[in-house]
Amino acid sequence: MVEEAIEIDLDGKIVPVPREIVTALAAAAATRAGVSARHRDLSLRLGRALESGRATLGQGEIRALCAVLEEEPAERWGRAGAELLRAAAA
């Protein structure tokens, strides 16, 4: 069974991310939403992406995404997380 991927647009770079990782990233960003508007915005965008299949992130949301990815052990995100970080840094 092929897992559905969500397309994340990082400033023109499209990265396919497994649905379960997007769900976990949205939840992780939501836990920080009370402290950071960028995390709140990221959580909302990723939540909408789960419905539409695609998200376009602005610079603030990309920074929040990198923070979320870096705050958790790399094993949690796997290869998809590493690809997101690489694409965001490029």
Disulfide bonds with the S-S distance in Angstrom:
none
